[in-house]
């Protein structure tokens, strides 16, 4: 059976770097500890499960420390784009241009539980509404998805001047609804799942993902009743492991 194709060329860009102040080198940490797959490897594998399959690219910096990210991506047979460490917005524009993207899915290499089903739903909604920027809502921290029209990304890069607008890619678009068509896609997951923190920023975040990846299949979904929801029902204390951690939104 032939799969449908996206109306536009979609490229998944995974931003990755080794220089994390709270958990250095986190994107290449093994998950789980007994496995050879890194956190970055899980993000790449999940991006590859989006159907129909888009191009997947790792965007890292030109810093020497990120040579390790390049080597890991090459081992995963994923192309790499390198750019300025602080100007991540410019890096995304460069990666999008290098791979002829018309729409970009932005993922980060410290979010290994992103669900391909919601990535696909976000892309479909983005294209159906002809949006400039689409964001899922209602999913656990670390699993929401952003889709950006490449033309809008270029316009933002031409206009954004604040440091946080260059470092975090999408703040300029979100701050200017008068200039861009912004869309939200509400998503539903079990309440216990929605309240989880599934990003890896602190050691305790890594500890939670270690437990989840030790108990669940590597490609576990956010909604399968027999998977993550069942595990949380059996062990509700899991949600407390990293609940004290906070996330600053730009």
N, C-alpha and C positions, 0 to 999 in steps of 0.2 A: 504494500500500500504506500503510495506516495504521500509524503508529509506536505502540508501547506507551507508556503514561504511567506516571510514577512514582506509587506509592501515596500519597505525601505531597508537599507543595509544596516543591520544592528551589530554593534561591537560592544562586548562586555570588557570594560577596562577595570582591572583590579589594581588599586594603588597599594604599594608595599614599600616598606623601608625597614632597615635594621635599627635605626636610631630612635628607640622609644625610651623616654625618661623613666617610666614606671616599671617596664619589663623589657629591657634591651634584648633584641634578637627574637622577640616573641613570634614573629611570623614564620620562623623556621623551627620552632619548638615542635617536638613530636606529639602526636595526638592519636590515640593515647600513648602513654610512655613506652609501652611495649611494641609500638608499631613503627614502621619506617616512614609513614606519611606525616608530613608537617601540617601545621595549621594552613599555610598557603596552599599546600597540596589538596586539602579538603575543599578550600574555596574554589580552586581551579576545577576539581572534579564535579562539584555541584553546578558550577557555571556551564560545564560541558553537558549537563543533563537537561538544560533548557531545550525544549523542542518547539519549533525547529531550531537546530543548533546555530547560534551566532559565532562569530569570530571572538576568541578570548585572547586578551592581551594583558600582560603585566606591565604597569607603569611604575618605574622606580627612579631614584635620583642618580646623578652622576658622581656622587660621593663614593670613595673607595670602599667604604663599609658595605655599600649595597652591591658590590661585586658578587657577594654571596647570594643575594636575591636573584641576580642574573643567572648565576650558575644553577640555582634551584629551578628557575623557570625553564631554562634550557633542558634540564633533565626531565622536566614534565612535558617537553616539546611544545612549549607555549612561547610565542614571540614576545619580545621585550622592547619597551620604549623608555629611554632615559632622558630626564630633564632636570630642571632646577629643583633642589631639595625643598625650598620654601614656597616656590610658585607652583603649587600642585594644579591650580587651574590652567596655567600655561602648559603644564605637562600633559594634562588631559586633552587640551586643544591639539597639541602636537601629535599625541597618540591617535586621536580621532582622524586627523588629516593623513597620517602615515598609513592608515588602514581604511581610508575612504569611507568612514562612518557617516551615516546620515542620522543615526540615533545612537546614543551611548547609554549603556547600563553601567552605573557607577557602583562598584563593590569595593570593599576594603579587605586586606589580607588578614585582618584580625577578627573577622566575623565568619567562623567556619560552619555556622548552622543556618545560613541563608537557604531558604527553601526554593528550589527551582520552579515549583508550581506557582509561587507568588511572583517570581521574576517574570515568568511568561504572562501572567495575568496583568502585571504592570505594563509590560511592553504593549500588549494588546489594547489596554485602555488608553495608553498614551497615543497610539496610532489612531484609534477610533475617534478620539476627541481632537486630534490634530494639535495636541498640546506642545508647549515649549519645554515644560518641566512637569513630571508626574512623580508623586511620592505615595507609597503605600502607608497606611496608618493602621493601628490596632495590633501590630505584630510585636513580639518581644524585642527589647533593645538589642541591636546587632543583627536583626533580620529584616528590617524594612528596606525597601528597594527604591532607588532613584533612577529615573530615565530622563535623559535630556536630549533635545534636538541638537544636532551638531551645530546648526546655524545659530541657535540661541547661546550655545556654549561659546562660540566665537564672539558674539556680541557682548556677552558678559566679560570675557577676557579683555576686550578692547576698552571697556568702561570701568572695570573694578580697580580701585586704587587702595583700599584698606588692606592691611596685612592679612586679616582673618578672611577676607574675601578672596585672596589669592591662595591661601593655605588650605582652605576647606572646600573649595570648588563651587558649591552651590549657594552660599549665602547671598551673593549679589542677585541671583535670580529670585530667591524667595523674598528679598527685601523690596523688590520692584514689580509688584503685580500689575502696575500700570504699563509696564514695558513688555511683560511676558505673560503668556497664557499658562496659568498654573492650575494643575489638576491634582486632586487627592483621590486615592482609591482605598476606601475602607475595606479592611480584611477581617475575617472572623476566625479566631482560634479559641480553644477552651480557655476559660478565665485563668486557670493556674498556669497555663503556658504563656499567656499574654503578659503576665507579671514578671516573667523571668528576665534576667540580664544575661544575654548570650553573646556578648562581645568579650574580647580578651584584652583588658587594659591593665589589670592588676593581677598579682599572683593568685588571689582568691577566685578571680574569674577563670583563670587557667585550671584551678582545682575543680571547679564545677564542670567545665567542659571535659576534663579528664574522666570524671565519674560518668557523665552522660555517654561519652564515646566508649567507655568500658562496658556499659550495660546495653547500649542500643547499636543497631547496624550503622555503619559509617554514613550512609545516606539517609538517615532518619528524617522523617517529615515532621512538621509542627502540628499536624492534625490527625495522623493515624491513631485511632483510639487505643490500639494495642501497643503503641510505642511510647512516646514521650508523655502523653496524658496519663497513661496507666502507671508509668514509672513514678510520676509525681504524686499520684493518688496513693501509691504504696509507700513512698518516702517523701512526704511533704517537706521535711527538713532540708531537702536539697535546695529549695529556693532561698534559704537563709544563708547559704555559704558565702555569697557575694552581695547580699542585699544592702550592705552598708556602703557600697561603692557608689560614687556619683558620677554623672556625666555632664560636662559643660557644653552647651550648645552654642555655636558661633552665631 
